[in-house]
Amino acid sequence: MKAFFKKKLIDPIINLLLQGVTPEKISQSIAFGMVLGVFPILGSTVLLCTGATFLFRLNFVAIQIANYLIYPLQLILFIPFIRLGETILNTEPFPLSMEKIFTMLKDDMIGAIQTLWVANLHGIFAWFLTGPIAIYILYIALKPLIKKIPLKQFKEANNE
């Protein structure tokens, strides 16, 4: 597992730093990628991250790496976002489980989308309330960590 994260996360970040991308821009890109990566509309995150890349002048590689690595969390948080939105909006909980959702999508994707659209709106509402705060907190937390990466040793290793 450690080798996986080194290859898929650490090494690309080091390469971006060596190419001159600032720790601030990498931190911002990763924060956006992680939070947009849990947006409660399955299949939308690559487009959202691409749009954010252009809108906020983020690093495409860093945002997509974060989006890719956070994907399992999108599935885990899908129903909690819907439940949070239902709670905030004081609406009747929609009867769902991930198993039921996947069965609906497999059997009739268009029908599932039509059935789940109100539940998805509740999830989107909750995400919009929590997402910007989460981006800010992640950015603040990641920036000092990325600044601490000892680039000097990697520059020396690349020069040899």
Backbone as CSV, one residue per row, in Angstrom:
resi,resn,N_x,N_y,N_z,CA_x,CA_y,CA_z,C_x,C_y,C_z
1,MET,0.832,-1.192,0.000,0.000,0.000,0.000,0.875,1.254,0.000
2,LYS,1.959,1.211,0.775,2.871,2.348,0.841,3.478,2.627,-0.535
3,ALA,3.837,1.574,-1.254,4.414,1.728,-2.593,3.390,2.329,-3.554
4,PHE,2.126,1.945,-3.398,1.066,2.480,-4.246,0.964,3.997,-4.079
5,PHE,0.896,4.471,-2.828,0.765,5.909,-2.582,2.024,6.671,-2.983
6,LYS,3.184,6.040,-2.818,4.417,6.694,-3.241,4.392,6.895,-4.750
7,LYS,4.013,5.850,-5.473,4.007,5.910,-6.943,2.897,6.830,-7.474
8,LYS,1.718,6.771,-6.871,0.555,7.491,-7.397,0.369,8.896,-6.840
9,LEU,0.971,9.195,-5.686,0.758,10.511,-5.079,2.066,11.258,-4.819
10,ILE,2.955,10.649,-4.083,4.177,11.349,-3.663,5.086,11.659,-4.850
11,ASP,5.389,10.652,-5.663,6.282,10.871,-6.812,5.754,11.946,-7.773
12,PRO,4.465,11.912,-8.142,3.973,12.997,-9.012,4.059,14.384,-8.370
13,ILE,3.818,14.470,-7.068,3.930,15.770,-6.391,5.368,16.257,-6.435
14,ILE,6.304,15.370,-6.164,7.724,15.739,-6.224,8.093,16.197,-7.629
15,ASN,7.621,15.477,-8.640,7.905,15.875,-10.028,7.335,17.256,-10.343
16,LEU,6.128,17.542,-9.859,5.542,18.865,-10.091,6.369,19.954,-9.407
17,LEU,6.811,19.676,-8.183,7.651,20.649,-7.470,8.968,20.868,-8.207
18,LEU,9.562,19.791,-8.704,10.822,19.917,-9.443,10.645,20.695,-10.744
19,GLN,9.436,20.664,-11.303,9.153,21.409,-12.532,8.823,22.873,-12.252
20,GLY,8.741,23.228,-10.962,8.516,24.632,-10.626,7.108,24.982,-10.182
21,VAL,6.222,24.001,-10.072,4.879,24.291,-9.576,5.009,24.587,-8.082
22,THR,4.371,25.642,-7.638,4.520,26.060,-6.242,3.765,25.116,-5.296
23,PRO,4.259,24.987,-4.063,3.537,24.185,-3.073,2.109,24.692,-2.850
24,GLU,1.926,25.999,-2.928,0.590,26.574,-2.753,-0.358,26.093,-3.844
25,LYS,0.114,26.115,-5.096,-0.734,25.701,-6.213,-1.026,24.202,-6.146
26,ILE,-0.028,23.414,-5.750,-0.251,21.965,-5.613,-1.237,21.697,-4.480
27,SER,-1.086,22.376,-3.353,-1.992,22.204,-2.213,-3.423,22.573,-2.596
28,GLN,-3.548,23.682,-3.289,-4.863,24.141,-3.728,-5.479,23.134,-4.699
29,SER,-4.694,22.625,-5.623,-5.189,21.667,-6.611,-5.614,20.360,-5.955
30,ILE,-4.816,19.880,-5.014,-5.158,18.639,-4.320,-6.418,18.826,-3.478
31,ALA,-6.525,19.947,-2.794,-7.711,20.215,-1.978,-8.973,20.227,-2.843
32,PHE,-8.908,20.930,-3.969,-10.054,20.945,-4.886,-10.351,19.545,-5.411
33,GLY,-9.317,18.810,-5.795,-9.510,17.462,-6.330,-10.153,16.525,-5.328
34,MET,-9.735,16.625,-4.076,-10.302,15.761,-3.046,-11.770,16.095,-2.783
35,VAL,-12.080,17.363,-2.703,-13.458,17.749,-2.372,-14.382,17.587,-3.584
36,LEU,-13.917,17.987,-4.756,-14.741,17.759,-5.942,-14.877,16.266,-6.231
37,GLY,-13.891,15.491,-5.809,-13.911,14.045,-6.022,-14.969,13.313,-5.224
38,VAL,-15.545,13.953,-4.215,-16.633,13.320,-3.455,-17.990,13.964,-3.776
39,PHE,-18.039,14.780,-4.827,-19.311,15.388,-5.232,-20.341,14.283,-5.449
40,PRO,-21.546,14.424,-4.893,-22.498,13.311,-4.887,-23.279,13.074,-6.183
41,ILE,-22.634,13.260,-7.308,-23.198,12.835,-8.591,-22.157,11.917,-9.212
42,LEU,-22.440,10.637,-9.202,-21.483,9.667,-9.718,-21.188,9.946,-11.188
43,GLY,-19.912,9.935,-11.533,-19.499,10.148,-12.916,-19.266,11.597,-13.297
44,SER,-19.388,12.509,-12.354,-19.268,13.932,-12.691,-17.930,14.547,-12.311
45,THR,-17.122,13.851,-11.541,-15.984,14.496,-10.897,-14.858,14.874,-11.852
46,VAL,-14.631,14.094,-12.889,-13.563,14.447,-13.837,-13.896,15.776,-14.517
47,LEU,-15.146,15.925,-14.916,-15.562,17.181,-15.553,-15.501,18.351,-14.572
48,LEU,-15.934,18.118,-13.334,-15.872,19.181,-12.329,-14.430,19.605,-12.065
49,CYS,-13.543,18.628,-11.939,-12.131,18.945,-11.691,-11.507,19.665,-12.880
50,THR,-11.864,19.239,-14.085,-11.349,19.904,-15.284,-11.836,21.347,-15.337
51,GLY,-13.112,21.554,-15.037,-13.649,22.911,-15.010,-12.973,23.778,-13.958
52,ALA,-12.756,23.214,-12.771,-12.086,23.959,-11.701,-10.647,24.299,-12.091
53,THR,-10.013,23.394,-12.846,-8.641,23.641,-13.304,-8.573,24.926,-14.110
54,PHE,-9.512,25.102,-15.021,-9.517,26.298,-15.859,-10.016,27.520,-15.097
55,LEU,-11.050,27.340,-14.304,-11.652,28.458,-13.585,-10.706,29.066,-12.539
56,PHE,-9.987,28.209,-11.807,-9.123,28.685,-10.724,-7.634,28.558,-11.047
57,ARG,-7.315,28.237,-12.295,-5.913,28.082,-12.738,-5.144,27.108,-11.853
58,LEU,-5.745,25.926,-11.690,-5.142,24.885,-10.868,-4.252,23.993,-11.720
59,ASN,-3.502,23.129,-11.067,-2.648,22.194,-11.785,-3.474,20.970,-12.147
60,PHE,-3.582,20.688,-13.440,-4.431,19.600,-13.927,-3.983,18.256,-13.382
61,VAL,-2.699,17.995,-13.385,-2.184,16.700,-12.922,-2.510,16.503,-11.443
62,ALA,-2.229,17.497,-10.610,-2.461,17.370,-9.172,-3.938,17.187,-8.847
63,ILE,-4.806,17.942,-9.509,-6.237,17.841,-9.199,-6.786,16.481,-9.623
64,GLN,-6.332,15.969,-10.761,-6.843,14.672,-11.225,-6.270,13.516,-10.404
65,ILE,-5.040,13.634,-9.934,-4.482,12.602,-9.043,-5.330,12.521,-7.776
66,ALA,-5.621,13.663,-7.181,-6.432,13.681,-5.963,-7.826,13.123,-6.239
67,ASN,-8.421,13.507,-7.344,-9.741,13.019,-7.726,-9.723,11.496,-7.872
68,TYR,-8.719,10.984,-8.530,-8.591,9.544,-8.760,-8.432,8.792,-7.444
69,LEU,-7.577,9.290,-6.568,-7.313,8.590,-5.316,-8.478,8.668,-4.321
70,ILE,-9.296,9.698,-4.428,-10.389,9.896,-3.472,-11.667,9.170,-3.905
71,TYR,-11.687,8.629,-5.106,-12.913,8.024,-5.654,-13.628,7.079,-4.690
72,PRO,-12.950,6.147,-4.013,-13.697,5.258,-3.095,-14.480,6.026,-2.034
73,LEU,-13.949,7.156,-1.612,-14.644,7.963,-0.614,-15.935,8.572,-1.179
74,GLN,-15.981,8.805,-2.486,-17.210,9.316,-3.090,-18.349,8.319,-2.879
75,LEU,-18.056,7.044,-3.068,-19.087,6.017,-2.876,-19.499,5.921,-1.407
76,ILE,-18.524,6.048,-0.519,-18.811,5.960,0.910,-19.656,7.146,1.371
77,LEU,-19.389,8.342,0.839,-20.079,9.555,1.283,-21.358,9.872,0.509
78,PHE,-21.658,9.100,-0.526,-22.812,9.383,-1.374,-24.101,9.469,-0.549
79,ILE,-24.412,8.438,0.201,-25.645,8.431,0.993,-25.551,9.404,2.174
80,PRO,-24.422,9.495,2.895,-24.371,10.505,3.968,-24.622,11.935,3.489
81,PHE,-24.162,12.293,2.290,-24.477,13.630,1.764,-25.984,13.784,1.555
82,ILE,-26.595,12.749,1.016,-28.054,12.803,0.807,-28.762,12.938,2.146
83,ARG,-28.348,12.140,3.126,-28.983,12.196,4.455,-28.773,13.560,5.121
84,LEU,-27.590,14.126,4.978,-27.330,15.450,5.548,-28.238,16.494,4.893
85,GLY,-28.357,16.437,3.574,-29.243,17.362,2.874,-30.689,17.202,3.298
86,GLU,-31.127,15.952,3.464,-32.499,15.708,3.927,-32.710,16.276,5.325
87,THR,-31.717,16.120,6.180,-31.824,16.624,7.551,-31.882,18.146,7.567
88,ILE,-30.980,18.779,6.822,-30.948,20.243,6.792,-32.244,20.806,6.217
89,LEU,-32.742,20.160,5.161,-33.954,20.630,4.505,-35.231,20.107,5.167
90,ASN,-35.056,19.287,6.193,-36.187,18.719,6.932,-37.181,18.016,6.004
91,THR,-36.653,17.121,5.172,-37.503,16.360,4.260,-37.510,14.887,4.655
92,GLU,-38.485,14.183,4.164,-38.619,12.743,4.434,-37.444,11.991,3.810
93,PRO,-36.769,11.122,4.581,-35.643,10.362,4.024,-36.079,9.441,2.884
94,PHE,-35.312,9.473,1.820,-35.550,8.606,0.669,-35.006,7.222,1.009
95,PRO,-35.802,6.149,0.822,-35.319,4.813,1.179,-34.263,4.330,0.185
96,LEU,-32.991,4.360,0.599,-31.941,3.875,-0.289,-30.773,3.268,0.448
97,SER,-30.075,2.448,-0.312,-28.814,1.864,0.120,-27.950,1.780,-1.130
98,MET,-26.646,1.621,-0.946,-25.766,1.522,-2.121,-26.141,0.308,-2.963
99,GLU,-26.503,-0.784,-2.314,-26.905,-1.984,-3.057,-28.128,-1.697,-3.928
100,LYS,-29.110,-1.021,-3.350,-30.333,-0.681,-4.090,-30.019,0.271,-5.248
101,ILE,-29.145,1.242,-4.999,-28.772,2.201,-6.045,-28.086,1.489,-7.211
102,PHE,-27.110,0.631,-6.905,-26.392,-0.074,-7.976,-27.320,-1.011,-8.743
103,THR,-28.260,-1.654,-8.050,-29.232,-2.518,-8.731,-30.102,-1.691,-9.663
104,MET,-30.564,-0.543,-9.171,-31.390,0.334,-10.014,-30.612,0.802,-11.237
105,LEU,-29.362,1.190,-11.043,-28.540,1.665,-12.162,-28.274,0.552,-13.170
106,LYS,-28.042,-0.649,-12.671,-27.769,-1.783,-13.555,-29.014,-2.165,-14.351
107,ASP,-30.175,-2.177,-13.707,-31.412,-2.603,-14.350,-31.979,-1.563,-15.307
108,ASP,-31.939,-0.304,-14.912,-32.535,0.765,-15.719,-31.896,2.093,-15.338
109,MET,-30.825,2.455,-16.032,-30.070,3.646,-15.661,-30.920,4.910,-15.741
110,ILE,-31.668,5.076,-16.822,-32.495,6.283,-16.978,-33.563,6.328,-15.893
111,GLY,-34.201,5.208,-15.631,-35.212,5.141,-14.574,-34.618,5.442,-13.212
112,ALA,-33.407,4.942,-12.959,-32.735,5.198,-11.685,-32.445,6.680,-11.526
113,ILE,-31.974,7.312,-12.586,-31.678,8.749,-12.535,-32.952,9.534,-12.256
114,GLN,-34.042,9.152,-12.915,-35.318,9.843,-12.692,-35.806,9.645,-11.261
115,THR,-35.604,8.451,-10.727,-36.049,8.149,-9.370,-35.190,8.855,-8.322
116,LEU,-33.889,8.929,-8.573,-32.953,9.432,-7.569,-32.665,10.931,-7.661
117,TRP,-33.231,11.642,-8.623,-32.803,13.021,-8.830,-33.097,13.920,-7.625
118,VAL,-34.208,13.734,-6.940,-34.505,14.567,-5.768,-33.535,14.230,-4.643
119,ALA,-33.258,12.945,-4.433,-32.285,12.547,-3.408,-30.921,13.142,-3.737
120,ASN,-30.540,13.109,-5.025,-29.261,13.707,-5.444,-29.224,15.202,-5.162
121,LEU,-30.344,15.888,-5.366,-30.384,17.326,-5.075,-30.114,17.594,-3.594
122,HIS,-30.618,16.726,-2.729,-30.339,16.882,-1.299,-28.840,16.707,-1.031
123,GLY,-28.235,15.714,-1.674,-26.795,15.496,-1.527,-25.983,16.665,-2.048
124,ILE,-26.379,17.195,-3.185,-25.683,18.349,-3.770,-25.787,19.556,-2.836
125,PHE,-26.969,19.768,-2.275,-27.168,20.872,-1.340,-26.206,20.746,-0.156
126,ALA,-26.114,19.543,0.418,-25.208,19.315,1.559,-23.753,19.515,1.133
127,TRP,-23.408,19.047,-0.071,-22.029,19.208,-0.546,-21.701,20.696,-0.695
128,PHE,-22.611,21.478,-1.258,-22.352,22.909,-1.437,-22.186,23.637,-0.104
129,LEU,-22.809,23.131,0.943,-22.624,23.743,2.256,-21.292,23.357,2.883
130,THR,-20.845,22.138,2.650,-19.623,21.643,3.293,-18.384,21.743,2.400
131,GLY,-18.554,21.678,1.093,-17.429,21.622,0.167,-16.462,22.793,0.247
132,PRO,-16.919,24.023,0.150,-15.981,25.152,0.204,-15.183,25.201,1.505
133,ILE,-15.832,24.865,2.609,-15.132,24.850,3.899,-14.064,23.754,3.891
134,ALA,-14.419,22.597,3.362,-13.474,21.479,3.299,-12.284,21.808,2.397
135,ILE,-12.524,22.484,1.283,-11.424,22.879,0.397,-10.453,23.782,1.153
136,TYR,-10.984,24.748,1.856,-10.140,25.690,2.600,-9.323,24.969,3.682
137,ILE,-9.976,24.121,4.453,-9.290,23.394,5.531,-8.203,22.485,4.959
138,LEU,-8.513,21.763,3.894,-7.510,20.889,3.274,-6.339,21.693,2.725
139,TYR,-6.622,22.802,2.088,-5.556,23.655,1.559,-4.622,24.114,2.676
140,ILE,-5.198,24.599,3.767,-4.407,25.079,4.905,-3.585,23.932,5.504
141,ALA,-4.161,22.731,5.554,-3.452,21.581,6.129,-2.364,21.046,5.197
142,LEU,-2.609,21.061,3.896,-1.666,20.479,2.934,-0.470,21.383,2.646
143,LYS,-0.686,22.674,2.634,0.382,23.606,2.247,1.668,23.425,3.051
144,PRO,1.623,23.388,4.383,2.887,23.205,5.114,3.504,21.817,4.897
145,LEU,2.661,20.817,4.679,3.195,19.469,4.428,3.962,19.410,3.114
146,ILE,3.414,20.031,2.088,4.066,20.006,0.777,5.309,20.889,0.789
147,LYS,5.266,21.983,1.543,6.456,22.844,1.653,7.616,22.125,2.340
148,LYS,7.320,21.137,3.176,8.357,20.422,3.917,9.038,19.329,3.083
149,ILE,8.549,19.053,1.905,9.168,18.004,1.089,10.593,18.436,0.752
150,PRO,11.587,17.613,1.105,12.998,17.986,0.893,13.412,17.821,-0.569
151,LEU,13.173,18.850,-1.359,13.461,18.779,-2.796,14.943,18.649,-3.104
152,LYS,15.781,19.164,-2.235,17.213,19.154,-2.500,17.718,17.738,-2.757
153,GLN,17.261,16.782,-1.967,17.727,15.408,-2.158,17.230,14.821,-3.478
154,PHE,16.056,15.232,-3.939,15.529,14.722,-5.204,16.232,15.367,-6.390
155,LYS,16.574,16.653,-6.249,17.337,17.341,-7.300,18.697,16.691,-7.466
156,GLU,19.362,16.396,-6.352,20.666,15.758,-6.390,20.585,14.360,-6.998
157,ALA,19.526,13.617,-6.661,19.356,12.269,-7.195,19.108,12.310,-8.695
158,ASN,18.409,13.330,-9.167,18.128,13.463,-10.612,19.358,13.911,-11.378
159,ASN,20.266,14.625,-10.739,21.470,15.106,-11.409,22.544,14.024,-11.555
160,GLU,22.427,12.971,-10.761,23.435,11.907,-10.807,23.220,10.972,-11.958
